[in-house]
């Protein structure tokens, strides 16, 4: 054991044992007596076989404490409980790259935990507002619709809003493979166990995994474990940011974190408010999201998926996420049903920092083409029934002339990643910008 690991182990070992017993068990909530607990402190509860199960303090009363289990197992009344003297922690360090961990930072890939890691609290305060540098550099993603129309900055926080089965995982895989970030941290919260393996093997792939840290907590895990995995993944990203790196945090999904907190809050006796979500949900999510972003040393560009119930973009969690994040990417079910991938609805999506990180020519081209898409949508019904007369509206004429090439730009195979410069150059060509030439610009002039 190295001296650093020895000191770390000593620092994490309580100086004296504090023990109690289980007084009552109700679902994932356990009442403990005989041991005072600090807020969010971890405890080990012995199951009938003597195996320690981890739980976390969720509240105290005069003579008892309430804990929520992080690991499922048989817990009986009278079982021994030992306070661990620390809260939930996350491993950080370069040796984590390429690894798959659970919500407690333990390996899921069958290999031992790497050496030379530091353990830090999974809960941390966001960087102070006035110590956050402004976001001025773009983050290439390899996805043309994003780089061209919804340009992201290093340190920006964006949501991907979509219903189930629309293509969020495929888009996340493209972003993980095409990003220009130094390292990617991927949080898979509340996914089915089968989907975790499929995402890592198929959507992510071995090359992207070699530059990535995956933290997974499947849907069968207790809600406290799912919430803990979200905090652990964020803490790992913060560790890389503190080393001066540009980090991409891909988070699937923010909605399932809200659902985990809803289960915890309701079990703790909070009143259900908007659509059954207790008040704590609306404070936990902003606290988690605010931890991402730029700091004095590095950046965390965070992309959170948000599941919209029944494709309702105004449901409470989607509305909260939209108000908290720096932009939103909306995936359209009609586009997905038509075989248009990635099914990004450009007109319904926005990057609030695109004007700060893209060049003036780039912005002008994106605005011009966005206007043509809007003009086409306004006249779609007339065009579909053959009632539109060419020459009635020059913008619609231009939109019809360029419709095929714009759709070709927005469509992209998952394995076809485009360099940022090439995506911008093609956008300028389509818009007839200062670098435009060729057939697309000729069509533009003819239509005008």
Secondary structure as UniProt FT lines:
FT   HELIX           3..11
FT   STRAND          18..26
FT   TURN            27..28
FT   STRAND          29..33
FT   TURN            39..40
FT   STRAND          42..46
FT   TURN            48..49
FT   STRAND          52..60
FT   STRAND          64..69
FT   TURN            77..78
FT   STRAND          80..83
FT   STRAND          89..92
FT   HELIX           94..96
FT   TURN            97..98
FT   STRAND          100..101
FT   TURN            103..104
FT   STRAND          118..121
FT   HELIX           129..131
FT   HELIX           144..149
FT   TURN            154..155
FT   STRAND          157..162
FT   TURN            164..165
FT   HELIX           168..178
FT   STRAND          183..191
FT   HELIX           193..198
FT   HELIX           199..204
FT   HELIX           205..209
FT   TURN            210..211
FT   STRAND          212..218
FT   TURN            219..220
FT   HELIX           223..242
FT   TURN            243..244
FT   STRAND          246..252
FT   HELIX           254..267
FT   TURN            268..269
FT   HELIX           274..276
FT   TURN            279..280
FT   HELIX           281..290
FT   STRAND          293..294
FT   STRAND          299..307
FT   HELIX           309..311
FT   TURN            313..314
FT   HELIX           316..324
FT   STRAND          327..331
FT   HELIX           333..337
FT   TURN            338..339
FT   HELIX           346..348
FT   STRAND          350..351
FT   TURN            352..353
FT   HELIX           354..357
FT   HELIX           360..378
FT   HELIX           380..384
FT   TURN            385..386
FT   TURN            390..391
FT   HELIX           394..410
FT   TURN            414..415
FT   HELIX           420..431
FT   TURN            434..435
FT   HELIX           439..447
//
